[in-house]
């Protein structure tokens, strides 16, 4: 008469001779529903952490895009701009506009050169964002340092609103970097768990194989 049932394959067992099922080789001490819930929680945490990490890296794309828009507006004569943009591109545009006002014949050329420089700077920021999204910690740190230095330009002209938004953006990038560190720890933990599970499975299969061989010899 069966006295137990395997929680994994449902096999009816006459008696528990070992801590594993002789059919599916799974541990009889493990609860598959509990394991499934634990894995689901781990997947959810990994997903949320990865989203926070990508959100921090995406700040670089927003900064680059809005800086280019600011430059286009400023060079076209508009009086408004986005506060999240780079200070260095606004400085380039201001210098080019000032020189262009004194040299009417070269105004278009100067503005095109300035816009080209703006695109070059924005391209660097985009490159940092791409590397940051790939999980390169140094890209996060380098980008934060450069953006903090860029904020010093607004400090010189006492543009407190732009300085405040620089601080806000840096905080968002910093949270992304923290999420990246957390994600790396979680991935290492999951990898270690998988390796440990494989080792335990091999250890558990050893006695089961020996027990099966002993049964075969006994029947003979």
N, C-alpha and C positions, 0 to 999 in steps of 0.2 A: 504494500500500500504506500502510495506517495505521501511523503511528509513535508515536502517543500516544492516550490515552483521557482524557476529561474526568472528574475525580474526583467531580463533582457529578451530572451527568446521564448519564454513560457514553458519550457521543458519541465515535465514533472520528474522530480528527483526522489529516489527511494530513501536516500539518507545522504547527509552532507559529509562526504569523505574528505573534502578539501574546500578551500575558500573560493572555488571557481566552478563554473558550469562545465561539465565534460563535453557538452555539445557545442556551445558558442564561445567557450573559453573566457567568458567575461566574469569579473569578480562578483560573487554573490553578496558581497557587503555593499555594493554600489547601488544607489537608487537612480535609475535612468531619468526620472522626472526631475529630480533635484539637480542632476548634472546638466540637463537641458536648460533649466532655469538659470543656473550659474553661467552657462555659456552664453545665454541670451543677454544676461546683465553685462557680461564682459564685452559682447559685441556692441551693445548700446553705448557703453562708456567709451569704447574705441571710436565709434561713429561721432559722438558728441565732441570728443577731444580733437578729432581730426577736423571737424567743422570749425572749431575755435582757432585751430592752428592755421587753417586756410584763410579764415576771416582776418587774422592778423597780417598775413602775407598780402592779402588783396588790397590793403591800405596803400601799398606802393603803386598799384595800378591806378587807383583813384587819384592819388597825388599827381602822378605823371599826366593823366588825361586832363584833369582840371587845370594843370599848369599850362598845357598847350592851349586850352580854350582861353585861359587868361591872356596869354600872349597874343592870340589872334584878335581878341577884343581890344587889347591895349594898342596894338599896332594899327588897328583899323580906326582908332580914335574914340573908342567907347570909354565911358567914365566908371564903369563898374566891373567887378571881378569876383572870383571865388576866394574866400579866405583860406581855403585848404591848400591853395597852390604854393609853389616854391617861391622863395624870396629871390633866389639867384636869377631865375628867368625874368622876374619883374624888374630886377636891376638891369639886366641886359637890354630889356625893352625900353626902359627909361633912358638909358644912355644913348641907344640908337635913335630914339625919338627926338632927344635933345640935339643930337648932331644933325639929324635930318632937317630940323627946323632952320638950321643955319646954312645948310647946303641943299637948296631946293631941287637942284638938278639930280642929285644922287639919293633923293629921299626913298624911292622905291627899292633901289639896290641895297641901301642900308637896312631897310626893314626886312628885306628878304634874307640878308645875312644874319640879322638878329633872330629871325624866326628859325633859320637853320640851326643856329646855336641852341635855341630853345628845344628844338626837336632832338638834338644830340644829348642834352642834359636829361630830357624826359626819357630817352632811350636807355640811358644808364640806370635810371630809377626803375624802368620796366624790367631790365635785366636783373636787378637786385630782387625784384618781386618774383621773377621766374625761379631764380635760385632758392629764394626763401620758401616757395611752395614745394620745391623738391626736397626740403628738409635740411638745407644747409644753414647751420646755426650762425656761421660767420657772416652770411649774407644778411640775416636779421640784424646782427649787432652793427655791422658796417652801415647798413641803411639807417639805423637809429642814430648813429653818430653823425652821419652826413646831414640828416634831417634836423637834428638838434643844432648843428652848426649853421644850417640854413636859417633857422629861427633867429639867430643872432642878428641877421640883417634887419628884421622887423624890430628887434630890440633897439638898434641904433636910431631908427626913425620913430620909436615909441608907438608902434602899431600894436596896441595891446590885444585887440580882437584876434589878429592873425597869430600873435604869440600864444594866446589861449587855445586856439584851435590846433596849433602845432603841438602843444602839450597834450591835448586830447587825442590827437592822432598817434603820438608817441606812446600813450598809454594803451591804445588799441593794438599797436604793433607789439608792445611788451607782453600783453596778454597772449598774443599769438605765439611768441617765443616761449612763454611758460607752457602753453599747450603742447608745443613741439617737444619740449623736454619731458613732459608727462607722457606723451604718446610714445616716445622712445623707451621710457621705462616700462610702459604697459606691453609694448611689443616684445621687449626682452623677457618680461615675466611670462607672457603667453608662450614664447619659444621655449623657455626653460620648462614650462609645464608640459608641453608636447614631448620634449625629450625625456622628461621624467616618466610620463605615461608610457612611452615606448619601452623604456627600460623595465618598468614594473610589469608590463605585458609580457616581455620576454622571460622575466623571472618567474611569472605565474605559469607560463606555458611549459617551462622546464619540468616542474613536478608533474603536470598533467600528462605530458608525453611519456614520462617515465612510468606513471601509474597505468597509462594505456598499454604500454609495452608489457608491464607486469601482468596485466589481465590476459593479454594474448598468450603469454608464456604459460599462465595458469590454466587456460582452457586447453592448450595443447597437452 
